[in-house]
Amino acid sequence: MSYDLIDRKDQRIDTIFKGLENMERMIDAIRTAPRPAFHSDYFLTDEELSKLLKVSRRTLQEYRTLGVIPYYLVQGKALYKESDIQVTSPDEVEKSIEQLMSDMKENRNE
């Protein structure tokens, strides 16, 4: 059995790198492509929603816990229906949190 030394000038190396570049372009195209709708609704991940609302992912967890923002758990991952979020403005979220906090204080005093 004989072994050949492959160096940078070998055509096979060039072919491998061209294939890798094509795969990189395809992956970028997939990332930037519009997401498919599920029953005509689009869903956001917590990372996407935190950027959209300009809050931390931990804050989104608090919103979920308090019931401020509707969400769906799919295999342990929180997803947010885009149409639900568009209805929920930052002011509405803040008012909901304030209302929930005041309700919790009243319940403690009773």
C-alpha positions as CSV (number, residue, x, y, z in Angstrom):
1,M,0.0,0.0,0.0
2,S,1.4,3.4,-0.9
3,Y,0.6,6.7,0.7
4,D,0.7,10.1,-1.1
5,L,1.5,13.3,0.6
6,I,-1.2,15.9,0.1
7,D,-0.2,19.5,0.1
8,R,-1.9,22.8,-0.6
9,K,-1.3,22.6,-4.3
10,D,-3.2,19.3,-4.6
11,Q,-6.5,19.6,-6.5
12,R,-8.3,17.5,-4.0
13,I,-7.6,20.1,-1.2
14,D,-9.0,22.9,-3.5
15,T,-12.2,20.8,-4.1
16,I,-12.7,20.2,-0.4
17,F,-12.4,23.9,0.4
18,K,-14.8,24.9,-2.4
19,G,-17.3,22.4,-1.0
20,L,-16.9,23.9,2.5
21,E,-17.5,27.4,1.1
22,N,-20.6,26.2,-0.7
23,M,-21.9,24.6,2.6
24,E,-21.2,27.9,4.4
25,R,-23.2,29.9,1.9
26,M,-26.1,27.3,2.1
27,I,-26.1,27.6,6.0
28,D,-26.2,31.4,5.8
29,A,-29.1,31.2,3.3
30,I,-31.0,28.9,5.7
31,R,-30.4,31.3,8.7
32,T,-31.6,34.3,6.8
33,A,-34.6,32.6,5.1
34,P,-38.1,33.4,6.3
35,R,-39.3,30.9,8.9
36,P,-42.2,28.8,7.9
37,A,-45.5,29.5,9.5
38,F,-47.4,26.9,11.6
39,H,-51.1,27.2,10.8
40,S,-50.3,30.7,9.4
41,D,-48.6,31.8,12.7
42,Y,-45.0,32.6,13.2
43,F,-43.2,31.9,16.5
44,L,-40.3,33.6,18.1
45,T,-37.7,32.1,20.4
46,D,-36.9,33.8,23.7
47,E,-33.6,35.1,22.2
48,E,-35.5,36.7,19.3
49,L,-38.2,38.1,21.6
50,S,-35.7,39.5,24.1
51,K,-34.0,41.4,21.3
52,L,-37.3,42.6,20.0
53,L,-38.6,43.9,23.4
54,K,-35.1,44.9,24.5
55,V,-35.2,43.0,27.7
56,S,-33.1,40.1,29.1
57,R,-34.0,36.5,28.7
58,R,-34.3,36.3,32.5
59,T,-36.9,39.1,32.3
60,L,-38.9,37.0,29.8
61,Q,-38.8,34.2,32.3
62,E,-40.3,36.5,34.9
63,Y,-43.0,37.5,32.3
64,R,-43.8,33.9,31.7
65,T,-44.0,33.1,35.4
66,L,-46.2,36.1,36.1
67,G,-48.4,35.3,33.1
68,V,-47.8,38.6,31.4
69,I,-46.8,37.2,28.0
70,P,-48.5,34.1,26.5
71,Y,-46.1,31.3,25.4
72,Y,-46.0,27.7,24.3
73,L,-43.6,25.1,25.6
74,V,-42.4,22.8,22.8
75,Q,-40.0,20.1,23.9
76,G,-39.0,22.2,26.8
77,K,-38.4,25.3,24.7
78,A,-40.5,28.5,25.2
79,L,-42.0,29.8,22.0
80,Y,-44.0,33.0,21.6
81,K,-46.6,33.5,18.9
82,E,-45.7,36.6,17.0
83,S,-49.3,37.7,16.7
84,D,-49.7,37.6,20.5
85,I,-46.6,39.6,21.0
86,Q,-47.6,42.3,18.5
87,V,-50.7,42.9,20.6
88,T,-48.6,43.2,23.7
89,S,-46.9,46.6,23.8
90,P,-44.2,47.4,26.3
91,D,-46.6,49.7,28.1
92,E,-49.2,46.9,28.4
93,V,-46.5,44.6,29.8
94,E,-45.5,47.1,32.4
95,K,-49.1,47.7,33.4
96,S,-49.7,44.0,33.7
97,I,-46.7,43.6,35.9
98,E,-47.7,46.4,38.1
99,Q,-51.2,45.0,38.4
100,L,-49.9,41.5,39.2
101,M,-47.6,42.9,41.9
102,S,-50.3,44.9,43.5
103,D,-52.7,41.9,43.4
104,M,-49.9,39.8,45.1
105,K,-49.5,42.4,47.9
106,E,-53.2,42.5,48.5
107,N,-53.4,38.7,48.7
108,R,-50.5,38.7,51.3
109,N,-52.4,41.2,53.4
110,E,-55.6,39.2,53.5
